Amino acid sequence: MDSMGGAVSIVIYFIVIFGVFYFVGIRPQKKERKKQEEMLASMAIGDYVLTTSGFYGQIIDMTDDMVIVEFGNKNCRIPMKKGAIADVEKQGTQSAAK
């Protein structure tokens, strides 16, 4: 009987440890990913963006998975994946590039 009680307590410990990992690591990461996907889905032409490399620019064209961002003067237009966008400021709010 004693070995059965030890096995049950080990299983309970594993369940508790998995629960802690889920609520500390996995769940917040899923929430952050969902928030990022919603932000990228709400982007529109004319919005100001911050790229993951730290540059501010304005979206001038979009496709399904690519955006063309204009930086600084009108001659610096760079195509990039939507995943390279870290933050979006809507066109009506204060502009980050000015």
TIMI-2910 file (N, C-alpha, C, CB; in pm, 1 decimal, decimal comma, always signed):
<rs>
+----------+----------+----------+----------+----------+----------+----------+----------+----------+----------+----------+----------+------+
!      n_x !      n_y !      n_z !     ca_x !     ca_y !     ca_z !      c_x !      c_y !      c_z !     cb_x !     cb_y !     cb_z ! resn !
+----------+----------+----------+----------+----------+----------+----------+----------+----------+----------+----------+----------+------+
!    +81,0 !   -119,2 !     +0,0 !     +0,0 !     +0,0 !     +0,0 !    +85,3 !   +125,5 !     +0,0 !    -92,1 !     -0,2 !   +118,5 !  Met !
!   +201,0 !   +116,8 !    +64,0 !   +284,2 !   +235,8 !    +78,5 !   +339,8 !   +283,3 !    -56,2 !   +398,8 !   +207,8 !   +175,2 !  Asp !
!   +377,0 !   +189,4 !   -145,0 !   +430,3 !   +228,5 !   -275,7 !   +321,5 !   +290,3 !   -362,2 !   +492,1 !   +107,4 !   -347,1 !  Ser !
!   +197,6 !   +252,7 !   -341,9 !    +86,0 !   +310,3 !   -417,4 !    +64,5 !   +456,7 !   -378,2 !    -43,4 !   +228,9 !   -393,5 !  Met !
!    +77,0 !   +486,1 !   -250,6 !    +62,7 !   +624,1 !   -203,6 !   +175,0 !   +712,2 !   -255,5 !    +59,8 !   +628,4 !    -51,2 !  Gly !
!   +295,6 !   +658,7 !   -267,2 !   +408,8 !   +733,5 !   -321,7 !   +390,7 !   +764,5 !   -468,8 !   +537,4 !   +656,4 !   -301,4 !  Gly !
!   +336,8 !   +668,4 !   -542,9 !   +313,5 !   +689,0 !   -685,8 !   +206,1 !   +794,9 !   -708,1 !   +272,7 !   +557,0 !   -753,4 !  Ala !
!   +102,3 !   +794,4 !   -624,6 !     -4,2 !   +893,7 !   -637,0 !    +49,7 !  +1032,9 !   -606,1 !   -121,9 !   +859,6 !   -543,2 !  Val !
!   +134,0 !  +1043,7 !   -504,7 !   +187,8 !  +1175,4 !   -470,9 !   +281,1 !  +1227,2 !   -580,8 !   +262,3 !  +1169,4 !   -336,9 !  Ser !
!   +355,3 !  +1139,7 !   -646,4 !   +440,6 !  +1181,5 !   -758,2 !   +354,9 !  +1232,8 !   -873,5 !   +530,1 !  +1064,4 !   -805,6 !  Ile !
!   +245,9 !  +1163,7 !   -903,5 !   +155,8 !  +1207,4 !  -1010,0 !    +95,2 !  +1343,9 !   -975,3 !    +43,9 !  +1102,6 !  -1033,1 !  Val !
!    +58,1 !  +1362,2 !   -850,9 !     +2,0 !  +1491,2 !   -807,4 !   +106,4 !  +1601,5 !   -822,1 !    -47,2 !  +1483,2 !   -660,1 !  Ile !
!   +231,3 !  +1575,1 !   -785,5 !   +338,6 !  +1673,5 !   -802,1 !   +355,2 !  +1711,6 !   -949,3 !   +471,2 !  +1618,4 !   -746,3 !  Tyr !
!   +353,1 !  +1614,0 !  -1039,2 !   +365,8 !  +1643,2 !  -1181,8 !   +249,6 !  +1728,8 !  -1232,1 !   +373,2 !  +1513,3 !  -1261,7 !  Phe !
!   +129,9 !  +1699,9 !  -1185,8 !    +13,0 !  +1779,2 !  -1225,8 !    +26,3 !  +1922,7 !  -1175,3 !   -117,5 !  +1715,4 !  -1172,0 !  Ile !
!    +70,2 !  +1940,3 !  -1053,4 !    +88,1 !  +2074,9 !   -997,1 !   +196,8 !  +2150,8 !  -1073,6 !   +124,3 !  +2066,6 !   -846,5 !  Val !
!   +307,8 !  +2085,0 !  -1102,3 !   +416,5 !  +2150,3 !  -1175,4 !   +370,8 !  +2189,7 !  -1315,4 !   +539,4 !  +2057,8 !  -1183,6 !  Ile !
!   +298,1 !  +2101,8 !  -1383,9 !   +246,5 !  +2135,1 !  -1516,3 !   +150,0 !  +2253,3 !  -1508,3 !   +176,6 !  +2013,3 !  -1579,1 !  Phe !
!    +65,0 !  +2256,3 !  -1407,2 !    -28,5 !  +2368,0 !  -1390,0 !    +43,8 !  +2500,1 !  -1369,7 !   -120,7 !  +2341,7 !  -1272,1 !  Gly !
!   +149,5 !  +2498,1 !  -1289,3 !   +227,5 !  +2620,6 !  -1267,7 !   +292,1 !  +2665,8 !  -1398,5 !   +335,9 !  +2598,1 !  -1159,2 !  Val !
!   +353,8 !  +2574,1 !  -1473,3 !   +414,7 !  +2610,0 !  -1601,6 !   +310,7 !  +2666,0 !  -1697,8 !   +483,8 !  +2488,1 !  -1664,1 !  Phe !
!   +190,9 !  +2607,7 !  -1699,1 !    +87,3 !  +2655,2 !  -1789,7 !    +47,7 !  +2799,0 !  -1757,1 !    -34,9 !  +2563,9 !  -1782,9 !  Tyr !
!    +20,1 !  +2827,2 !  -1629,7 !    -27,5 !  +2960,1 !  -1593,1 !    +82,6 !  +3065,4 !  -1589,6 !    -94,2 !  +2954,2 !  -1459,7 !  Phe !
!   +208,8 !  +3024,0 !  -1575,9 !   +318,4 !  +3120,6 !  -1572,4 !   +381,8 !  +3139,5 !  -1711,2 !   +425,0 !  +3075,3 !  -1471,8 !  Val !
!   +388,7 !  +3034,2 !  -1790,0 !   +461,4 !  +3043,0 !  -1916,5 !   +377,8 !  +3035,6 !  -2041,9 !   +559,7 !  +2937,3 !  -1921,8 !  Gly !
!   +293,6 !  +2937,4 !  -2051,8 !   +222,0 !  +2911,7 !  -2176,7 !   +105,3 !  +3007,5 !  -2196,8 !   +171,8 !  +2768,8 !  -2179,4 !  Ile !
!    +23,6 !  +3026,1 !  -2097,3 !    -96,5 !  +3109,1 !  -2110,7 !    -63,9 !  +3255,2 !  -2142,8 !   -178,1 !  +3102,2 !  -1982,9 !  Arg !
!    +28,0 !  +3321,5 !  -2072,9 !    +60,5 !  +3460,0 !  -2108,5 !   +119,6 !  +3473,2 !  -2249,4 !   +158,1 !  +3517,1 !  -2007,3 !  Pro !
!   +195,1 !  +3373,7 !  -2292,3 !   +252,8 !  +3377,3 !  -2426,2 !   +142,9 !  +3368,8 !  -2531,8 !   +354,0 !  +3262,6 !  -2444,6 !  Gln !
!    +40,9 !  +3287,0 !  -2509,9 !    -71,4 !  +3277,9 !  -2602,9 !   -147,9 !  +3409,6 !  -2609,2 !   -165,5 !  +3164,2 !  -2562,0 !  Lys !
!   -167,9 !  +3474,7 !  -2493,7 !   -237,0 !  +3603,6 !  -2491,6 !   -158,4 !  +3708,5 !  -2569,9 !   -258,7 !  +3650,7 !  -2346,8 !  Lys !
!    -27,5 !  +3710,3 !  -2551,8 !    +57,3 !  +3808,0 !  -2622,0 !    +54,6 !  +3783,4 !  -2772,8 !   +202,8 !  +3801,3 !  -2569,7 !  Glu !
!    +59,3 !  +3658,2 !  -2813,6 !    +53,8 !  +3624,1 !  -2955,8 !    -79,4 !  +3667,3 !  -3016,2 !    +74,8 !  +3472,8 !  -2976,1 !  Arg !
!   -189,3 !  +3646,3 !  -2944,5 !   -320,9 !  +3686,4 !  -2993,6 !   -329,4 !  +3838,5 !  -3006,3 !   -431,6 !  +3634,2 !  -2899,9 !  Lys !
!   -274,9 !  +3910,5 !  -2909,9 !   -273,9 !  +4056,7 !  -2914,1 !   -193,2 !  +4106,4 !  -3034,6 !   -215,5 !  +4114,0 !  -2783,0 !  Lys !
!    -78,6 !  +4044,0 !  -3061,7 !     +5,3 !  +4081,0 !  -3176,3 !    -68,4 !  +4055,3 !  -3307,0 !   +138,2 !  +4002,8 !  -3174,1 !  Gln !
!   -137,4 !  +3941,3 !  -3318,0 !   -211,7 !  +3909,2 !  -3440,0 !   -325,0 !  +4008,5 !  -3463,5 !   -267,7 !  +3766,9 !  -3432,5 !  Glu !
!   -394,3 !  +4049,7 !  -3357,8 !   -500,9 !  +4149,0 !  -3371,2 !   -445,4 !  +4283,2 !  -3416,5 !   -575,7 !  +4165,3 !  -3238,7 !  Glu !
!   -329,3 !  +4322,4 !  -3362,8 !   -267,4 !  +4448,4 !  -3402,6 !   -230,2 !  +4445,1 !  -3550,2 !   -143,1 !  +4477,0 !  -3316,9 !  Met !
!   -171,0 !  +4335,4 !  -3596,1 !   -131,2 !  +4325,3 !  -3736,0 !   -252,8 !  +4321,5 !  -3828,6 !    -45,3 !  +4201,1 !  -3757,3 !  Leu !
!   -362,3 !  +4261,8 !  -3783,0 !   -483,2 !  +4256,1 !  -3864,9 !   -549,6 !  +4393,1 !  -3876,4 !   -581,7 !  +4155,3 !  -3806,4 !  Ala !
!   -527,1 !  +4481,2 !  -3778,9 !   -592,1 !  +4612,0 !  -3781,2 !   -509,9 !  +4718,0 !  -3855,0 !   -618,6 !  +4658,0 !  -3639,9 !  Ser !
!   -391,6 !  +4681,8 !  -3906,1 !   -309,4 !  +4779,5 !  -3977,8 !   -377,4 !  +4822,8 !  -4106,5 !   -170,8 !  +4721,4 !  -4008,4 !  Met !
!   -354,3 !  +4948,8 !  -4145,1 !   -409,1 !  +5001,0 !  -4269,6 !   -306,0 !  +5093,4 !  -4333,7 !   -543,5 !  +5076,0 !  -4244,8 !  Ala !
!   -324,7 !  +5119,1 !  -4460,5 !   -236,0 !  +5210,8 !  -4531,1 !   -247,6 !  +5348,6 !  -4466,6 !   -270,6 !  +5216,9 !  -4683,5 !  Ile !
!   -134,5 !  +5411,4 !  -4442,6 !   -130,7 !  +5542,4 !  -4379,5 !    -96,8 !  +5537,9 !  -4231,9 !   -261,2 !  +5610,0 !  -4397,5 !  Gly !
!   -103,5 !  +5419,6 !  -4170,3 !    -68,1 !  +5407,3 !  -4028,8 !    +82,8 !  +5419,9 !  -4010,9 !   -117,9 !  +5272,8 !  -3971,5 !  Asp !
!   +122,6 !  +5475,4 !  -3897,5 !   +263,9 !  +5482,6 !  -3863,3 !   +299,9 !  +5360,0 !  -3782,1 !   +296,7 !  +5612,6 !  -3785,2 !  Tyr !
!   +416,2 !  +5301,1 !  -3811,4 !   +456,6 !  +5177,2 !  -3746,2 !   +597,3 !  +5189,9 !  -3690,0 !   +449,0 !  +5059,7 !  -3844,2 !  Val !
!   +623,3 !  +5108,2 !  -3590,6 !   +757,0 !  +5089,9 !  -3535,5 !   +798,8 !  +4948,9 !  -3571,7 !   +761,3 !  +5114,1 !  -3379,3 !  Leu !
!   +913,5 !  +4934,5 !  -3638,4 !   +959,6 !  +4801,5 !  -3676,7 !  +1035,4 !  +4737,2 !  -3561,6 !  +1048,3 !  +4808,5 !  -3802,2 !  Thr !
!  +1058,6 !  +4608,9 !  -3571,2 !  +1131,6 !  +4538,4 !  -3466,5 !  +1277,0 !  +4583,5 !  -3459,1 !  +1125,1 !  +4388,4 !  -3490,1 !  Thr !
!  +1325,8 !  +4646,8 !  -3565,0 !  +1463,4 !  +4698,2 !  -3562,2 !  +1470,4 !  +4841,2 !  -3510,6 !  +1524,6 !  +4691,3 !  -3701,2 !  Ser !
!  +1355,1 !  +4901,4 !  -3474,9 !  +1354,6 !  +5032,0 !  -3411,3 !  +1330,6 !  +5149,9 !  -3502,4 !  +1480,3 !  +5051,6 !  -3343,9 !  Gly !
!  +1292,9 !  +5127,6 !  -3627,5 !  +1267,6 !  +5236,7 !  -3720,8 !  +1119,2 !  +5271,6 !  -3724,3 !  +1316,6 !  +5199,5 !  -3861,1 !  Phe !
!  +1090,1 !  +5403,5 !  -3730,2 !   +953,2 !  +5450,6 !  -3746,4 !   +929,8 !  +5481,5 !  -3892,9 !   +925,3 !  +5575,4 !  -3658,0 !  Tyr !
!   +811,8 !  +5445,5 !  -3942,8 !   +777,8 !  +5474,1 !  -4081,7 !   +628,6 !  +5469,2 !  -4101,6 !   +846,5 !  +5376,2 !  -4175,5 !  Gly !
!   +586,6 !  +5494,2 !  -4225,7 !   +445,0 !  +5496,5 !  -4260,4 !   +417,2 !  +5389,2 !  -4364,8 !   +402,6 !  +5636,4 !  -4312,6 !  Gln !
!   +309,4 !  +5315,9 !  -4346,5 !   +270,7 !  +5211,9 !  -4441,6 !   +216,1 !  +5279,9 !  -4566,6 !   +164,8 !  +5113,9 !  -4379,7 !  Ile !
!   +272,0 !  +5242,8 !  -4682,6 !   +221,3 !  +5300,2 !  -4806,6 !   +156,0 !  +5196,2 !  -4896,7 !   +333,2 !  +5368,5 !  -4880,9 !  Ile !
!   +178,8 !  +5067,5 !  -4869,1 !   +114,3 !  +4961,8 !  -4947,0 !   +115,9 !  +4834,0 !  -4864,5 !   +185,7 !  +4940,5 !  -5084,8 !  Asp !
!    +16,4 !  +4747,8 !  -4888,3 !     +5,5 !  +4622,0 !  -4813,0 !    -40,5 !  +4509,5 !  -4903,6 !    -91,7 !  +4637,2 !  -4694,7 !  Met !
!     +8,3 !  +4389,0 !  -4874,5 !    -47,0 !  +4266,0 !  -4931,9 !    -81,0 !  +4175,2 !  -4814,4 !    +54,5 !  +4195,9 !  -5032,9 !  Thr !
!   -106,5 !  +4048,0 !  -4840,0 !   -146,0 !  +3956,2 !  -4733,0 !    -41,1 !  +3943,3 !  -4623,7 !   -174,9 !  +3820,5 !  -4790,4 !  Asp !
!    +85,2 !  +3924,7 !  -4661,0 !   +189,0 !  +3904,2 !  -4560,0 !   +304,8 !  +4003,4 !  -4569,1 !   +242,7 !  +3765,3 !  -4571,5 !  Asp !
!   +295,8 !  +4100,9 !  -4660,0 !   +401,8 !  +4199,8 !  -4678,1 !   +345,6 !  +4341,3 !  -4665,4 !   +470,2 !  +4181,4 !  -4815,0 !  Met !
!   +430,2 !  +4434,7 !  -4620,3 !   +396,0 !  +4576,3 !  -4618,1 !   +513,3 !  +4652,4 !  -4679,1 !   +364,3 !  +4626,2 !  -4472,0 !  Val !
!   +484,5 !  +4767,2 !  -4738,9 !   +589,9 !  +4856,5 !  -4784,8 !   +584,5 !  +4977,2 !  -4693,8 !   +573,1 !  +4896,4 !  -4937,1 !  Ile !
!   +695,5 !  +5001,7 !  -4625,2 !   +703,0 !  +5109,0 !  -4527,0 !   +795,0 !  +5217,5 !  -4581,0 !   +753,2 !  +5056,1 !  -4389,3 !  Val !
!   +750,0 !  +5341,0 !  -4567,7 !   +828,6 !  +5456,4 !  -4611,8 !   +894,2 !  +5519,4 !  -4489,6 !   +739,5 !  +5560,8 !  -4687,6 !  Glu !
!  +1025,9 !  +5531,9 !  -4494,4 !  +1102,4 !  +5587,8 !  -4384,0 !  +1159,4 !  +5722,5 !  -4425,6 !  +1215,3 !  +5491,6 !  -4340,2 !  Phe !
!  +1149,2 !  +5820,9 !  -4338,0 !  +1212,6 !  +5950,6 !  -4362,8 !  +1165,1 !  +6017,0 !  -4489,2 !  +1360,1 !  +5934,9 !  -4369,0 !  Gly !
!  +1255,6 !  +6033,5 !  -4585,8 !  +1217,6 !  +6100,4 !  -4709,9 !  +1141,6 !  +6006,2 !  -4802,3 !  +1341,3 !  +6154,8 !  -4781,0 !  Asn !
!  +1092,3 !  +6058,9 !  -4911,4 !  +1006,1 !  +5981,1 !  -5001,1 !  +1081,7 !  +5875,7 !  -5081,7 !   +934,8 !  +6073,9 !  -5095,9 !  Lys !
!  +1214,2 !  +5873,6 !  -5075,9 !  +1291,7 !  +5779,4 !  -5155,9 !  +1327,5 !  +5651,2 !  -5080,9 !  +1417,2 !  +5845,7 !  -5203,6 !  Asn !
!  +1294,8 !  +5642,5 !  -4955,0 !  +1332,5 !  +5526,2 !  -4874,6 !  +1208,7 !  +5441,8 !  -4845,0 !  +1401,4 !  +5570,3 !  -4742,5 !  Cys !
!  +1179,7 !  +5349,6 !  -4934,4 !  +1064,8 !  +5258,9 !  -4920,2 !  +1117,5 !  +5116,8 !  -4913,6 !   +962,8 !  +5275,4 !  -5038,7 !  Arg !
!  +1079,6 !  +5046,3 !  -4807,5 !  +1133,7 !  +4912,7 !  -4784,8 !  +1019,1 !  +4813,2 !  -4768,1 !  +1226,3 !  +4911,0 !  -4660,4 !  Ile !
!  +1016,6 !  +4707,1 !  -4849,6 !   +918,0 !  +4600,7 !  -4828,1 !   +964,6 !  +4511,4 !  -4713,2 !   +896,9 !  +4516,7 !  -4958,3 !  Pro !
!   +870,7 !  +4469,2 !  -4629,2 !   +904,2 !  +4381,6 !  -4517,3 !   +783,8 !  +4295,6 !  -4480,8 !   +950,9 !  +4463,9 !  -4395,3 !  Met !
!   +809,6 !  +4188,7 !  -4409,9 !   +701,4 !  +4102,2 !  -4363,4 !   +624,7 !  +4171,9 !  -4252,1 !   +756,4 !  +3966,1 !  -4314,5 !  Lys !
!   +496,9 !  +4140,2 !  -4240,4 !   +414,5 !  +4199,9 !  -4135,6 !   +466,7 !  +4164,8 !  -3996,5 !   +269,7 !  +4154,1 !  -4150,0 !  Lys !
!   +531,3 !  +4052,3 !  -3983,6 !   +585,5 !  +4010,5 !  -3855,2 !   +696,9 !  +4100,8 !  -3804,1 !   +636,0 !  +3870,7 !  -3865,5 !  Gly !
!   +753,1 !  +4184,7 !  -3891,9 !   +859,9 !  +4276,1 !  -3851,8 !   +805,1 !  +4405,1 !  -3792,2 !   +948,7 !  +4308,2 !  -3970,7 !  Ala !
!   +673,5 !  +4415,3 !  -3780,0 !   +610,4 !  +4533,0 !  -3721,1 !   +592,0 !  +4508,3 !  -3571,6 !   +473,5 !  +4564,7 !  -3790,2 !  Ile !
!   +646,4 !  +4598,3 !  -3489,2 !   +638,2 !  +4582,0 !  -3344,4 !   +522,1 !  +4659,8 !  -3284,4 !   +767,6 !  +4625,7 !  -3279,8 !  Ala !
!   +487,3 !  +4775,8 !  -3343,1 !   +380,5 !  +4859,0 !  -3288,0 !   +316,8 !  +4938,8 !  -3400,3 !   +434,4 !  +4953,5 !  -3177,2 !  Asp !
!   +188,4 !  +4972,3 !  -3384,3 !   +114,0 !  +5047,0 !  -3486,1 !    +47,5 !  +5166,9 !  -3420,6 !     +8,0 !  +4956,7 !  -3556,3 !  Val !
!    +61,2 !  +5282,3 !  -3482,9 !    -12,0 !  +5401,9 !  -3441,5 !   -106,9 !  +5436,6 !  -3553,4 !    +84,2 !  +5521,6 !  -3409,0 !  Glu !
!   -233,9 !  +5444,0 !  -3521,7 !   -335,3 !  +5471,8 !  -3622,5 !   -315,5 !  +5610,9 !  -3680,3 !   -475,8 !  +5458,1 !  -3563,0 !  Lys !
!   -364,2 !  +5630,3 !  -3800,8 !   -344,4 !  +5752,5 !  -3876,5 !   -398,3 !  +5875,0 !  -3804,9 !   -409,1 !  +5740,1 !  -4010,7 !  Gln !
!   -508,9 !  +5864,7 !  -3731,2 !   -570,4 !  +5977,9 !  -3664,9 !   -500,0 !  +6021,7 !  -3536,9 !   -710,9 !  +5945,6 !  -3634,3 !  Gly !
!   -418,3 !  +5935,7 !  -3477,0 !   -349,7 !  +5969,8 !  -3352,1 !   -224,4 !  +6048,5 !  -3382,8 !   -315,2 !  +5843,2 !  -3271,1 !  Thr !
!   -154,6 !  +6092,5 !  -3278,8 !    -31,9 !  +6168,0 !  -3300,2 !    +68,9 !  +6082,1 !  -3374,4 !    +26,7 !  +6216,9 !  -3166,4 !  Gln !
!   +137,1 !  +6141,8 !  -3469,1 !   +227,2 !  +6065,1 !  -3554,4 !   +362,3 !  +6048,3 !  -3490,4 !   +242,4 !  +6131,3 !  -3688,9 !  Ser !
!   +416,6 !  +5928,6 !  -3500,8 !   +547,0 !  +5897,2 !  -3442,3 !   +660,0 !  +5944,0 !  -3531,6 !   +559,6 !  +5747,8 !  -3417,1 !  Ala !
!   +636,4 !  +5954,2 !  -3662,4 !   +743,5 !  +5987,6 !  -3755,4 !   +768,5 !  +6136,7 !  -3766,2 !   +712,1 !  +5932,7 !  -3890,6 !  Ala !
!   +679,3 !  +6218,7 !  -3717,2 !   +696,2 !  +6364,7 !  -3731,5 !   +769,9 !  +6424,9 !  -3618,1 !   +564,5 !  +6432,2 !  -3744,1 !  Lys !
+----------+----------+----------+----------+----------+----------+----------+----------+----------+----------+----------+----------+------+
</rs>
